[in-house]
Structure formats: C-alpha cells, structure tokens
Amino acid sequence: MISGDEDERHMRHALRLARRSLGRVAPNPAVGCVILSKDGVVAGRGWTAPGGRPHAETIALQQAGTKAEGGTAYVTLEPCAHYGVTPPCATALIAAGIARVVGAAADPDPRVNGKGYSMLRDAGILVLEHICEAEARALNAGFFSRIEKGRPLIALKGAESADGFVAGTGSERWITSDLARRHGHLLRAKFDAILVGIETVLADDPLLTCRLEGLTDRTPVRIVLDSHLRLPLQSQLARSATQSPVLVVTLVEKGGDALTEAGVHIFRVAADKDGHADIGAVLALLVGRGITRLLVEGGPTVHQAFISAGLVDWVYRYRAPHELGRGVASVLTPLLASAGAAGAKVEAPETIAFGPDLLESYKVKV
C-alpha cells in the first residue's frame, strides 16, 4: 500500500514535469503525469506537449506500456472526460488497466469538472483527490483564471533603480545587470503572451522575444497597445512578425494595411472613458485567442491601467542597487509599499538575487 507521503512525493514529481509546459500549451492547462507500475516503480512520465497535444496521460501511458496495468497514475489535473482532438484521457487510463488514480485538482472546464473522476470510479478504479491541490492550482492559475474569471492570469514586470525610477533611454536604457535581464527572458518563456504600450515601442524598439539559448522557440505572442496605430513598419516587432506573432490593439477604425502585409495582426477595440483601449475588451480578445498567462512589461502608463482596473495577480520587480536621481517614477512602488502588512492587498515578496540585482515576486490578492 502506498503511503500518503509517497503519494505527495510522486505528485510533486508530476508537478515538476507540468511546469515544463508553461507558456507552450495555451489554451490547454500544463499537466504532468507519472505512472507507477504495480510494484511501485516509475514506468512512465509525461507532460502536455507543445500546442496542447498529446496530453500528459497519453505520453506517460505510451512510455509505461503494459507496466501500467495494475499501477497508479499521478495526474496534476483531473483527466479529461470529453472527446475533442483526441479521446478522453480517462478512457485511456481505463483501457490501460490502471488500478488507482491520484489527482491534484479538479478540472474547472464544464466539459470535465468531476466527470473524469466519475468515469474512473465507474470503471472500478480507486480515485484519490486533492493531493497537492494548492500547488496544482497555483501552477495552472492562468487556466483556472480563464475559465473562472474570464481573463488570463496577469503579471506585471518592471525594472527600477534603488530610488524608484524606471529605465530611461540611451546610456540609461538598461539599469539591471545582464544576469537579471537573462532571467527576464526566462520569465517570458513561461507566459503565453507579453504586452507593452506603444510608447515603450517608440522609445526602445524592443523585440520582446526569448533569447536564451535553447529557449528561442518559447517566445510568447507579442502584443502592443497602440490606440492611434503608430507602430513603425521598420520596428523590430513589425519586421519579425512572420517569425513570432505580433498583435496590435488599436482604436483606429481603418488603416494599417502595410503592417498587415508585414504579418502584424491588427485588432480594433472600443475606447474606455479616458480614450484609451478598454482593458476589459483587450482581455476578452486575448481569452478568445486562448491566452491564459499574460506578462505586462509596461511601461508605467500601461502598468497603471492594469493596477487601476484591479487586474493584477503577480508583480515581478527587478531592483538595481544604484540610483538614477531622475527619470520616470515607477508606478509599482505605491502598489507594493505595504506588501506583507496586516490587511494589505499584496503579500510579502519572495526575493532572489541575480548578481547585484534583486528580483522581488509579489502575489496580489485580487
């Protein structure tokens, strides 16, 4: 008999596998699966493949082969119960002769939501739920948010000096070290989409790709809030639109033919009361395209729009040790000032050093 401690150990193994899929499987969740043979040996491992198919269970069962019969499957999200591009994973587990399924979180998708576990139990399989559930929900917070809130998980990312100014241009363009910036690229690889405002594009001409060796295929969908359709045709974003998708959200009703010919996707949304692109409409657009995890890199005006709308789940703040003495003040500082205090909206941060810089990761209570 497998103990509770062993169940947690194997589920955490499955969760580590699932993390490999973040940023690559939208609109699907990132799922991990570990198959133990009936004598307790790991016989198969799987995680959701790029694009969302095959599912983790399918891959793990293929590895395990006949060793799955009589064994245990550890799955970080309830096995699907509906026919889509592929048959239900619950059916595959039953057909493989799995004797026991240990699940972390129930699938909130109404096509599943308990039906997967019911199929397994009806087939005589022993099902144990809620093992490492909090970790599993945190891992797939974007998937849960898309279904339960109708929007992606939203994280703000910014870099600032010790005295609270954001990077300028020219010699002050970069205020953090190369090591911190490389971690920023790793962060990009874990998101489905990255968003900036047109002012950032005009000032810095960013590429917004993941440029870490071995992860260059993990570039998220690149989104620009561009109310007046000012994205230059010669910008790095426009010139690379055929390599990685670029979406421009604008209020302009007509135009942009040259950008469209270059491969840029233009979407037109309604304005909010201040004459900017309505954030709710932008998020509805992204959800419609299957985006579950959105990284907002700014600048300050865009950050403030999400903060004011109460649409922030996480903040990643990279802090350099030196002062600029001038520049544009970070809008993250007021939001994070009371982090960790009793009754505060923002939890105390987790802090990691990258050379001389610090990364502070804050969870926001929405």
Buried (B, 14 or more C-beta within 10 A) or exposed (E): EBEEEBBBBBBBBBBBBBEEBBBBBBBBBBBBBBBBBBEEEBBBBBBBBEEBEBBBBBBBBBBBEEBBBBBBBBBBBBBBBBEEEBEBBBBBBBEBEBBBBBBBBBBBBEEBBEBBBEBBEEBEBEBBBEBBBEBBBEBBBBBBBBBEBEBBBBBBBBBBBEBBBBBBEEEBEEBBBEEBBBBBBEBBBBBBBBBBBBBBBEBBEBBBBBEBEEBEEBBBBBBBBBBEBBBBEEBBBBBBBEEBBBBBBBBBEEEBEEBEEBBBBBBBBEEBEEEBBBBBBBBBBBBEBBBBBBBBBBBBBBBBBBBEBEBBBBBBBBBBEEEBEEBBBBBBBEBBEEBEEEEBBBBEBEEEEBBEBBBBBBBBEE
